[in-house]
Structure formats: structure tokens, C-alpha cells
Amino acid sequence: MEYKKDFLVIGSGIAGLTFALKVADYATVAVITKKDIMEGNTRYAQGGIASVFGPNDSFDLHIQDTLQSGDGLCKKSVVEMVVREAPERIQELFDMGVCFAVRSDKKTFDLGREGGHSRNRIIHASDMTGSEIEKVLAGRAREHKNITIFENHVAIDLITYSKSFKRGLVTANHEDYCCGAYALDIDKNEVHTFGAKTTALATGGSCKVYLYTSNPDVATGAGIAMGYRAGAKVANMEFVQFHPTCLYHPDAKNFLISEAVRGEGGVLVTAKGHAFMEDYDPHKDLACRDVIARSIDMELKKSGDESVYLDITHRNPDFIRRRFPNIYEKCLSFGIDMTKEPIPVVPAAHYMCGGVVTDNAGKTNIKQLYAVGEVACTGLHGANRLASNSLLEALVFADKAAHQSIQELNSFSESTIPELPLWDPGGATDSDEAIMVSQNWDEIRRFMWNYVGIVRSNKRLYRAKHRIDNIKQEILEYYWDFKVTSDIIELRNIAEVADMIIQCAMLREESRGLHYNLQYPYKDDKNWKKDTVLERHS
């Protein structure tokens, strides 16, 4: 089946739905999402959105904190743009009905604080900020007459074509255009063709490529992989942010203990009760995430313990229950009362700072293809994302991309979009070797954790590269022999993303931000104060 809309949005988190709602007042929109509209990284974002609202804060301070966290690789113009537009974008959400926490005067936001921030500037909805935002945006999207939502649809590949501009018999230029995507309807087991004048990648994160992650199962890097296969530039994939504090419990899966707990006075301690962060950084428990994650990793290697602990028992129990209702209830369900005992925590892969390269309006190097949110590499985060700048980036760039793409829409006519070929399965048959998928899925995630994790070395990276090359060849043969399933689509994507992370990590011969290599333990501004960029050449 073929669907044609003015806009195709792949992904239904804060970036995708914000973009969709802003363009839908002018055009028709299709939103495709792997599961239901609420499932994705946005929903699980606990902390909040960073923005300047406090009387003792300023744009310059937020800009300075972001640049410092990015460790020399942020694009200053992007940082300034995002920080200065933040209050207006957050006010839009508030006006939509997002219930951000306010102070007792009911007029000003209650501002939390997180690692790397010099002031309290985290706008939040207790510890369920992402869920609250997603609920409001999804509700509005469902009600909008110009938005059609396709749930349980897994995007397979972008559809691109080239235009030739000829002078006489000489071809002067070739430009690649994106005109939609193929997607698997899981419920009907059919591949549909989605044609669009403009396509926006808003697929979120890719940290499911690691064995231990705070991300939901859908975070397999689909947008980065599809963009790269289509010819989009991808950059800085070595900068994977490991959140320092994921709940450590045999029955807990992917549950994050928000950085806001440390912002409210939580202290990291060893099993023996030693507050170890003072040994590593003058900011102690409010140091940036890369510092804390490496510090925990070093402590665990020294002690042989399975976790460290986050202790906030010195705060008033009523305050803890009121400020962190979701975390409190979740911990309690595992027999941990955070008002009386410290929470066992370990680092886990959390956020991808690299991604599909865009300009200041979210445009990629492929015509009519935008990328917004975690899938993109905009220059905001540099080598390490400042806490709670992620939802902010999604809001600002979704707004910029929406305005830019609406301006471009008027230049299109139906004749500018070619007839799109329907999906051709060729001679593919139903698979009878599902074990290949599960085996390679597990192997990739394990060697990525062990070889391309918080601390890396040349030997580990070479081992990982050797394994991923072999696995990608197996997947390629399997992909063309058998009919597509959601499992093989996602395996293909995590393998592609894993390979890009490894390649970028091998290229960067220094340690900076989230990338730490034992062979190159120091920062090298002379040679490596630049992005690592990958581009597929057919």
C-alpha cells in the first residue's frame, strides 16, 4: 500500500510530535512509530528541561555551562541559539497544558539543579517530566485533523532519488532528494510505501546497542542507520553518554535514577560508605556525567563490587516522596526504601551525542531530509551533553525545522515528486533461522559493552571492529534471502550503529568528553578539536 502526505515524520517523541504539530497547521502529516505513540525515550526522561528562569541565572551562564560540558566541540552559535530560545519553547509547552512544577506562589517554576549546571535551572514535572510532555503532545497529535498516526510501523529505509541538471549534453550537478520511506506494518506483516515532499527523522536514541542501557527497547538507532545508508553525513558517534546511576537490581530493567537526586543532595558512596566523588572532582556529586561514570567504573574495578550506592537518606522523607514520587515507588517495589537506605546504582548507556549532521535548522546534506532530536548531531552537545539539554534541543530544533520546511513547501508541486516504487521482496522467503538474529543481537550488545564502553583501548576497538565486520556480512546475506521482520530490521540497524561508533572511536586518537582511550589519555586540541565525520560513498 502507498500513502502520500506533504510531510513524513519518523518517530513520535518530543522532537517528532513538536515538528508534526507545527507543520500540520499548513500541510498533511504522516507520523510512523514502532510501537504505540507514547513509547520512546521522551516518555522515560525524568529530570526535566534546562532553561534560564531564575533571578540569579543568565543566558551567558547557561551557555558557559554547556560549552564547558561539551569539552571544546560545541558549536557556539548553536549553543547560543538554543539557550536563548529555551524560555519561549518551554512557555509553549506550559501553555499547551504541560503541568510543570511551580513554587508556592503558583507563578514561577520550581527549578531543580543537575550535574554541570552552575545554577538551578531545571524545569520539571516532579520526576516524570518526559511522560507529562509526551502525554500532552500525543493527545494534541491524535486530535489534529491533518495528522495521521501509524503505530506499530517499523521504518526500513529512506527513499531517495537524484535530479540531474543538464546544460546541453553535459550533466552539471547531481543532488540527492529524500521523498519518503518504506515501513513494515507489524500487525499486517506488510511493507508500505510512504511518499512525502519532506521527511523528518525523529527516531530518538541508539543506546540499545549496549548490553546495559537506560533506554527502552525501541532505541536501536534506526534514524542514524537509515540516514547513513541513504548518504547522510554522520558525526561524533564515539561520544556515547553513560548515565552514572541506573538502578541495580536483578528484576529492574532500564530504570534510571535521575540526576536530579544528586541535584537535591544525593551522595554517591561505596559499599563501605565512602563518599568517593570528592576523590575525583572538585564538583563532587555534581560533576559532569562523563566524570562520574568513569569514577564509578574505576571504583567498581578497584573493589570488585557489583554496584555503588546513591544516598539521599539525610533529606526529609516527606520531601523525597514529594520530589521523587516515581523513583520512590519504583525503588519501593524492589524492596528499597530510598528515605531509609541508599539506592544501588551502576552506569548504563544513556544518550548518543553524535548522529546525523544538520545545520541550524535541522537540515541534512540530503535535500528535503531533516533530523531533529537525539538522532541528530547539531553541534549543541559537543563531546558531552549537559544534563537536561536534550529535551531542550528537541524543542528548539523541531521549531526551527518546522518553520524552514514550511517555507520550502510552497516551492513544491506534485510533479516534483517522482512515482515511488512499491516494496519488492524479490525471491525472499520466510525465515527459518531466527537463532541468527538473537545470537548476533546478543553478541553485538555484549562486545560493545566490554570493548567500546566507558573506558576503551586500541586492542579492544580492533577486536570489536573485527567482530562487527563479520556480523554485518552475515546480516547482509540474511537480509536479502528472507522476508523482512521487525527483528531483522532492528538487528541491521544496531549493527550499523555499532560499526559507526567503533569507526569514530578508532579515528579519535585522544581522550575528550565521553570518549576515553587508555592509549591516548590526554586531550589533543592541536589535532582533534574537530568532529569525526562519516559518509557512505556508493
C-alpha positions as CSV (number, residue, x, y, z in Angstrom):
1,M,0.0,0.0,0.0
2,E,1.2,3.5,-0.7
3,Y,0.5,6.6,1.4
4,K,1.2,10.2,0.2
5,K,1.5,13.2,2.5
6,D,3.2,16.5,2.5
7,F,5.3,15.5,5.5
8,L,6.5,12.2,6.8
9,V,7.7,12.2,10.4
10,I,9.6,9.0,11.6
11,G,9.3,8.9,15.4
12,S,6.8,10.1,18.0
13,G,8.9,11.6,20.8
14,I,9.1,15.2,21.8
15,A,11.0,16.2,18.6
16,G,8.8,14.3,16.1
17,L,5.5,15.4,17.6
18,T,6.5,19.0,18.1
19,F,7.6,19.1,14.5
20,A,4.4,17.4,13.3
21,L,2.1,19.7,15.2
22,K,3.8,22.8,13.9
23,V,3.7,21.8,10.3
24,A,0.2,20.3,10.5
25,D,-1.4,23.7,10.5
26,Y,-0.2,24.1,6.9
27,A,0.0,20.6,5.4
28,T,-0.8,16.9,5.8
29,V,1.4,14.8,8.0
30,A,2.1,11.1,8.5
31,V,3.7,10.0,11.8
32,I,5.1,6.5,11.9
33,T,6.2,4.9,15.1
34,K,7.5,1.5,16.1
35,K,5.0,0.8,18.8
36,D,2.3,3.0,20.3
37,I,2.8,6.7,20.1
38,M,3.8,7.1,23.8
39,E,6.7,4.6,23.6
40,G,10.2,6.1,23.3
41,N,13.0,7.9,25.2
42,T,10.9,11.0,25.8
43,R,8.5,9.2,28.0
44,Y,11.3,8.0,30.3
45,A,13.0,11.3,30.7
46,Q,12.8,12.0,34.4
47,G,14.9,15.1,35.1
48,G,13.5,18.0,33.0
49,I,14.4,20.8,30.6
50,A,17.2,23.2,31.2
51,S,16.4,26.9,30.8
52,V,17.1,30.3,32.3
53,F,14.2,31.4,34.6
54,G,15.9,32.0,37.9
55,P,16.6,35.6,39.1
56,N,20.3,34.8,39.7
57,D,20.8,33.0,36.4
58,S,21.6,34.3,32.9
59,F,21.9,33.1,29.3
60,D,25.6,33.6,29.5
61,L,25.9,31.2,32.5
62,H,23.8,28.5,30.7
63,I,25.9,29.0,27.6
64,Q,29.1,28.7,29.6
65,D,28.0,25.5,31.4
66,T,27.0,23.9,28.0
67,L,30.3,24.8,26.4
68,Q,32.3,23.5,29.4
69,S,30.4,20.2,29.3
70,G,31.0,19.9,25.6
71,D,34.7,19.9,26.1
72,G,35.7,22.1,23.2
73,L,33.5,20.6,20.4
74,C,30.2,22.6,20.8
75,K,29.3,25.0,18.1
76,K,29.0,28.2,20.0
77,S,26.4,29.7,17.6
78,V,24.2,26.7,18.1
79,V,24.6,26.8,21.9
80,E,23.7,30.5,22.0
81,M,20.6,30.0,19.7
82,V,19.2,27.1,21.8
83,V,19.8,28.6,25.2
84,R,18.3,32.0,24.2
85,E,15.2,30.4,22.6
86,A,14.6,28.0,25.5
87,P,12.2,30.1,27.7
88,E,9.9,30.7,24.7
89,R,9.8,27.0,23.7
90,I,9.1,25.9,27.3
91,Q,6.4,28.5,27.7
92,E,4.7,27.0,24.6
93,L,4.5,23.6,26.4
94,F,3.2,25.2,29.5
95,D,0.5,27.0,27.5
96,M,-0.4,23.6,25.9
97,G,-1.1,22.2,29.3
98,V,2.1,20.5,30.4
99,C,2.0,20.6,34.2
100,F,5.4,21.7,35.1
101,A,6.1,22.1,38.9
102,V,5.7,25.6,40.2
103,R,6.6,27.2,43.5
104,S,4.1,28.0,46.3
105,D,3.3,31.4,44.6
106,K,1.9,29.4,41.6
107,K,3.6,32.0,39.3
108,T,7.2,30.8,39.0
109,F,8.7,27.4,38.0
110,D,10.2,25.2,40.7
111,L,13.8,25.0,39.4
112,G,15.9,21.9,40.1
113,R,19.6,21.5,39.7
114,E,21.7,18.8,38.0
115,G,25.4,18.0,37.4
116,G,27.3,20.5,35.3
117,H,24.9,23.4,36.0
118,S,26.1,26.4,38.0
119,R,22.5,27.4,38.8
120,N,19.1,25.9,39.5
121,R,17.5,25.9,36.0
122,I,15.8,22.5,35.5
123,I,12.1,22.9,34.8
124,H,10.4,19.6,35.7
125,A,7.2,17.8,36.4
126,S,8.4,16.1,39.6
127,D,10.4,13.1,38.3
128,M,8.1,12.3,35.3
129,T,8.8,15.3,33.1
130,G,9.1,13.3,29.8
131,S,5.9,11.4,30.4
132,E,4.0,14.5,31.1
133,I,5.2,16.2,28.0
134,E,4.6,13.1,25.8
135,K,1.1,12.8,27.1
136,V,0.2,16.3,26.1
137,L,1.8,16.2,22.7
138,A,0.4,12.8,21.8
139,G,-3.1,14.0,22.8
140,R,-2.8,17.0,20.6
141,A,-1.4,15.0,17.7
142,R,-4.3,12.5,17.9
143,E,-6.8,15.3,17.7
144,H,-5.3,17.2,14.8
145,K,-7.2,16.7,11.6
146,N,-4.1,16.9,9.4
147,I,-2.0,14.3,11.3
148,T,-2.4,10.6,10.6
149,I,-0.6,8.3,13.1
150,F,0.7,4.9,12.0
151,E,1.5,2.9,15.1
152,N,3.3,-0.4,15.0
153,H,5.2,0.6,11.9
154,V,8.9,0.0,11.7
155,A,10.8,2.1,9.2
156,I,13.1,0.1,6.9
157,D,14.9,2.6,4.6
158,L,14.6,6.1,3.2
159,I,13.6,6.5,-0.4
160,T,15.9,8.9,-2.3
161,Y,16.4,9.9,-5.9
162,S,18.8,12.1,-7.9
163,K,18.0,15.1,-10.1
164,S,20.3,15.9,-12.9
165,F,20.7,19.4,-14.1
166,K,21.9,19.5,-17.7
167,R,23.4,22.2,-19.9
168,G,23.3,20.8,-23.4
169,L,24.7,17.3,-23.1
170,V,26.8,17.9,-20.0
171,T,25.5,16.9,-16.6
172,A,26.4,19.8,-14.4
173,N,25.2,18.6,-11.0
174,H,23.6,15.7,-9.1
175,E,21.5,16.3,-6.0
176,D,20.0,13.6,-3.8
177,Y,16.5,14.2,-2.6
178,C,14.5,12.2,0.0
179,C,10.9,11.5,-0.9
180,G,9.7,9.2,1.8
181,A,10.4,5.8,3.3
182,Y,9.4,2.1,3.4
183,A,8.0,0.8,6.6
184,L,6.8,-2.6,7.8
185,D,3.3,-2.7,9.2
186,I,3.8,-5.2,12.0
187,D,0.2,-6.0,12.5
188,K,-0.5,-6.9,8.9
189,N,3.1,-8.1,8.1
190,E,3.1,-5.8,5.0
191,V,5.6,-3.3,3.8
192,H,4.0,0.1,2.9
193,T,5.4,2.9,0.9
194,F,5.2,6.4,2.4
195,G,5.7,9.2,-0.1
196,A,6.4,12.8,1.2
197,K,7.7,16.1,0.0
198,T,9.7,16.5,3.2
199,T,10.8,13.8,5.6
200,A,11.9,14.3,9.2
201,L,14.0,11.7,11.1
202,A,13.0,11.9,14.8
203,T,13.7,8.3,15.8
204,G,15.5,9.1,19.1
205,G,18.4,7.3,20.6
206,S,20.5,4.2,19.8
207,C,21.8,3.0,23.2
208,K,20.1,-0.4,22.9
209,V,23.3,-1.2,21.0
210,Y,24.8,-1.7,24.6
211,L,24.1,-4.5,27.0
212,Y,23.2,-2.2,29.8
213,T,21.2,0.8,29.0
214,S,18.6,3.2,30.4
215,N,16.8,3.3,27.0
216,P,13.6,1.4,26.1
217,D,13.8,-1.4,23.5
218,V,12.9,0.8,20.6
219,A,16.1,2.8,20.9
220,T,18.0,0.9,18.2
221,G,19.4,3.9,16.2
222,A,17.1,3.4,13.2
223,G,17.3,7.0,12.1
224,I,21.1,7.2,12.2
225,A,21.4,3.9,10.3
226,M,18.8,4.8,7.7
227,G,20.2,8.3,7.2
228,Y,23.8,6.9,6.8
229,R,22.6,4.2,4.3
230,A,20.9,7.0,2.2
231,G,24.1,9.1,2.1
232,A,23.6,11.5,5.1
233,K,26.7,12.6,6.9
234,V,27.0,11.2,10.5
235,A,29.4,12.6,13.1
236,N,30.7,12.1,16.6
237,M,29.4,8.6,17.2
238,E,32.2,7.9,19.7
239,F,30.5,10.2,22.2
240,V,28.1,7.9,23.9
241,Q,26.9,9.2,27.3
242,F,26.7,6.6,30.0
243,H,24.3,7.8,32.7
244,P,26.1,7.2,36.1
245,T,23.0,6.0,38.0
246,C,20.8,3.2,36.7
247,L,19.0,1.2,39.4
248,Y,21.0,-2.0,40.0
249,H,18.6,-4.9,40.8
250,P,18.1,-8.3,39.2
251,D,14.4,-7.6,38.5
252,A,14.8,-4.0,37.3
253,K,15.1,-3.3,33.6
254,N,16.4,0.0,32.3
255,F,15.2,2.1,35.2
256,L,17.1,5.4,35.6
257,I,17.7,7.2,38.9
258,S,17.5,10.8,37.8
259,E,20.5,13.1,38.1
260,A,18.1,15.4,40.0
261,V,18.5,13.1,43.0
262,R,22.1,14.2,43.2
263,G,21.0,17.8,42.5
264,E,18.9,17.6,45.6
265,G,21.8,16.4,47.8
266,G,22.2,12.7,47.0
267,V,25.8,11.4,47.5
268,L,27.5,8.5,45.8
269,V,29.1,6.1,48.2
270,T,30.9,2.8,48.1
271,A,29.6,-0.3,49.8
272,K,31.7,0.7,52.8
273,G,30.0,4.1,52.9
274,H,32.9,6.2,51.5
275,A,31.8,9.3,49.5
276,F,34.2,8.8,46.7
277,M,33.4,11.6,44.2
278,E,35.5,14.1,46.3
279,D,38.5,12.0,45.3
280,Y,37.9,12.6,41.6
281,D,36.5,16.1,41.0
282,P,36.1,19.3,43.0
283,H,32.4,19.4,42.0
284,K,31.9,16.1,43.7
285,D,28.5,14.6,43.0
286,L,27.5,17.5,40.7
287,A,30.4,16.8,38.3
288,C,29.5,16.2,34.7
289,R,28.2,12.7,33.7
290,D,31.3,11.5,32.0
291,V,33.5,12.2,35.0
292,I,31.0,10.5,37.4
293,A,30.5,7.4,35.1
294,R,34.3,6.9,34.8
295,S,34.7,7.4,38.5
296,I,32.1,4.7,39.3
297,D,33.7,2.4,36.8
298,M,37.1,2.8,38.5
299,E,35.6,2.3,41.9
300,L,33.9,-0.9,40.8
301,K,37.1,-2.2,39.2
302,K,39.1,-1.5,42.4
303,S,36.6,-3.1,44.8
304,G,35.1,-5.8,42.7
305,D,31.7,-4.8,43.9
306,E,28.7,-5.0,41.6
307,S,27.4,-1.5,42.3
308,V,27.9,1.7,44.2
309,Y,25.1,3.5,46.1
310,L,23.3,6.8,45.9
311,D,22.4,8.0,49.4
312,I,19.8,10.8,50.0
313,T,18.6,9.5,53.4
314,H,19.8,12.7,55.1
315,R,16.9,14.6,53.4
316,N,13.5,14.8,54.9
317,P,11.4,11.7,53.9
318,D,8.4,13.7,53.0
319,F,10.5,15.9,50.7
320,I,11.9,12.8,49.0
321,R,8.5,11.2,48.4
322,R,7.1,14.5,47.1
323,R,10.0,15.4,44.9
324,F,10.6,11.9,43.5
325,P,7.3,10.1,43.6
326,N,8.0,7.8,40.6
327,I,11.6,6.9,41.7
328,Y,10.4,6.3,45.3
329,E,7.6,4.0,44.3
330,K,9.8,2.1,41.8
331,C,12.5,1.5,44.3
332,L,9.9,0.5,47.0
333,S,8.6,-2.1,44.6
334,F,12.0,-3.8,44.7
335,G,12.2,-3.6,48.5
336,I,14.4,-0.4,48.6
337,D,13.1,2.5,50.7
338,M,15.2,5.4,49.5
339,T,14.2,7.5,52.5
340,K,16.0,5.0,54.8
341,E,18.6,3.2,52.7
342,P,20.9,4.1,49.8
343,I,20.0,3.0,46.3
344,P,22.3,0.5,44.5
345,V,23.3,2.1,41.1
346,V,25.6,1.4,38.1
347,P,26.4,3.3,34.9
348,A,24.4,2.4,31.8
349,A,24.4,3.7,28.1
350,H,22.0,6.6,28.1
351,Y,22.4,9.1,25.3
352,M,24.0,9.5,21.9
353,C,25.7,12.9,21.4
354,G,26.6,12.1,17.8
355,G,24.2,11.4,14.9
356,V,23.0,12.7,11.6
357,V,24.7,16.0,10.8
358,T,22.4,19.0,10.5
359,D,22.6,22.7,10.1
360,N,21.0,25.3,12.4
361,A,17.5,24.5,11.0
362,G,17.8,20.7,11.3
363,K,18.6,20.2,7.6
364,T,20.8,17.3,6.5
365,N,23.0,17.1,3.4
366,I,20.2,15.3,1.6
367,K,17.6,17.6,0.1
368,Q,14.2,17.5,2.0
369,L,15.5,15.4,4.8
370,Y,15.6,16.8,8.3
371,A,16.8,15.3,11.5
372,V,15.6,16.5,14.9
373,G,16.2,15.3,18.5
374,E,18.7,12.7,19.7
375,V,19.0,11.3,16.1
376,A,20.8,14.5,15.1
377,C,24.3,15.9,15.6
378,T,23.6,19.7,15.7
379,G,26.7,20.9,17.5
380,L,24.9,21.6,20.8
381,H,26.3,18.8,22.9
382,G,29.9,18.6,21.5
383,A,31.8,15.8,23.3
384,N,29.4,15.5,26.2
385,R,25.8,16.6,26.7
386,L,25.0,18.9,29.6
387,A,22.1,17.4,31.7
388,S,18.6,18.3,30.6
389,N,19.8,20.0,27.4
390,S,18.4,17.1,25.4
391,L,14.6,17.8,25.6
392,L,15.5,21.4,25.0
393,E,17.5,20.7,21.8
394,A,14.5,18.7,20.5
395,L,12.1,21.5,21.2
396,V,14.2,24.3,19.6
397,F,15.3,22.3,16.5
398,A,11.8,20.9,15.9
399,D,10.6,24.6,15.9
400,K,13.4,25.7,13.5
401,A,12.9,22.7,11.2
402,A,9.2,23.2,11.1
403,H,9.5,26.9,10.1
404,Q,12.2,26.2,7.5
405,S,10.3,23.3,5.9
406,I,7.1,25.2,5.7
407,Q,8.8,27.9,3.8
408,E,10.2,25.3,1.3
409,L,6.8,23.6,0.9
410,N,5.5,26.3,-1.4
411,S,8.2,25.6,-4.0
412,F,6.9,22.1,-4.5
413,S,4.3,20.8,-7.0
414,E,3.1,17.3,-7.4
415,S,5.3,16.9,-10.4
416,T,8.5,17.5,-8.3
417,I,8.0,14.1,-6.6
418,P,8.5,11.0,-8.7
419,E,6.3,8.0,-8.7
420,L,7.7,5.8,-6.0
421,P,8.3,2.1,-6.5
422,L,6.4,-0.2,-4.2
423,W,8.4,-2.6,-2.0
424,D,9.8,-5.5,-4.0
425,P,10.6,-8.6,-1.8
426,G,12.2,-10.3,-4.8
427,G,12.7,-14.0,-4.1
428,A,12.9,-13.7,-0.4
429,T,11.2,-16.4,1.7
430,D,10.1,-16.7,5.3
431,S,13.0,-17.2,7.6
432,D,13.5,-20.4,9.5
433,E,16.7,-19.3,11.2
434,A,15.6,-16.9,13.9
435,I,18.6,-18.0,16.0
436,M,20.9,-16.0,13.8
437,V,19.0,-12.8,14.8
438,S,19.0,-13.5,18.6
439,Q,22.7,-14.7,18.6
440,N,24.0,-11.7,16.7
441,W,21.8,-9.3,18.7
442,D,23.2,-10.6,22.0
443,E,26.8,-10.7,20.7
444,I,26.8,-7.1,19.5
445,R,25.5,-5.7,22.7
446,R,28.0,-7.7,24.8
447,F,31.1,-6.8,22.9
448,M,30.0,-3.2,22.6
449,W,29.7,-3.0,26.4
450,N,33.0,-4.8,27.0
451,Y,35.2,-3.3,24.2
452,V,33.6,0.0,23.3
453,G,32.2,1.1,26.7
454,I,33.1,3.7,29.3
455,V,36.9,3.0,29.0
456,R,38.4,1.9,25.7
457,S,41.7,0.8,24.3
458,N,43.1,0.2,20.8
459,K,43.1,-3.5,21.3
460,R,39.5,-3.6,22.4
461,L,38.4,-1.4,19.5
462,Y,40.2,-3.6,16.9
463,R,38.5,-6.7,18.4
464,A,35.2,-5.0,18.2
465,K,35.8,-3.9,14.6
466,H,36.7,-7.5,13.5
467,R,33.6,-8.9,15.1
468,I,31.2,-6.3,13.7
469,D,32.6,-6.7,10.1
470,N,31.8,-10.4,10.3
471,I,28.4,-10.0,11.8
472,K,27.4,-7.3,9.3
473,Q,28.3,-9.7,6.4
474,E,26.1,-12.4,8.0
475,I,23.2,-9.9,8.4
476,L,23.6,-8.7,4.8
477,E,23.2,-12.3,3.4
478,Y,20.3,-13.0,5.7
479,Y,18.6,-9.7,4.9
480,W,18.4,-10.4,1.2
481,D,17.5,-14.1,1.5
482,F,14.5,-13.7,3.8
483,K,11.4,-11.5,4.1
484,V,11.9,-8.6,6.5
485,T,10.7,-8.8,10.1
486,S,10.9,-6.2,12.8
487,D,13.7,-8.2,14.4
488,I,16.0,-8.3,11.4
489,I,15.3,-4.6,10.6
490,E,16.4,-3.7,14.1
491,L,19.4,-6.0,14.1
492,R,20.5,-4.5,10.9
493,N,20.3,-1.0,12.4
494,I,22.1,-1.8,15.7
495,A,24.9,-3.4,13.7
496,E,25.2,-0.3,11.5
497,V,25.3,2.0,14.5
498,A,27.8,-0.2,16.4
499,D,30.1,-0.1,13.4
500,M,29.9,3.7,13.3
501,I,30.6,4.0,17.0
502,I,33.6,1.8,16.6
503,Q,34.9,3.6,13.5
504,C,34.6,7.0,15.2
505,A,36.3,5.8,18.3
506,M,39.2,4.3,16.3
507,L,39.6,7.6,14.5
508,R,39.8,9.8,17.6
509,E,43.4,9.5,18.9
510,E,42.8,11.4,22.1
511,S,40.5,11.3,25.2
512,R,37.9,14.0,25.2
513,G,34.5,14.3,26.9
514,L,32.7,10.9,26.7
515,H,35.5,9.2,24.8
516,Y,38.3,7.8,26.9
517,N,41.1,5.7,25.3
518,L,43.8,4.2,27.5
519,Q,46.4,4.6,24.7
520,Y,45.6,8.3,24.4
521,P,44.7,9.5,27.9
522,Y,45.0,13.3,27.1
523,K,43.1,15.8,25.1
524,D,44.8,16.9,21.8
525,D,43.4,20.3,20.8
526,K,46.0,20.7,18.1
527,N,44.9,17.7,16.0
528,W,41.5,16.7,17.4
529,K,39.5,19.8,18.2
530,K,37.1,18.8,15.4
531,D,34.2,16.4,14.6
532,T,34.7,12.9,13.4
533,V,32.6,12.6,10.3
534,L,31.5,9.5,8.4
535,E,29.9,9.5,5.0
536,R,28.9,6.5,2.9
537,H,30.1,6.5,-0.7
538,S,28.4,4.2,-3.1
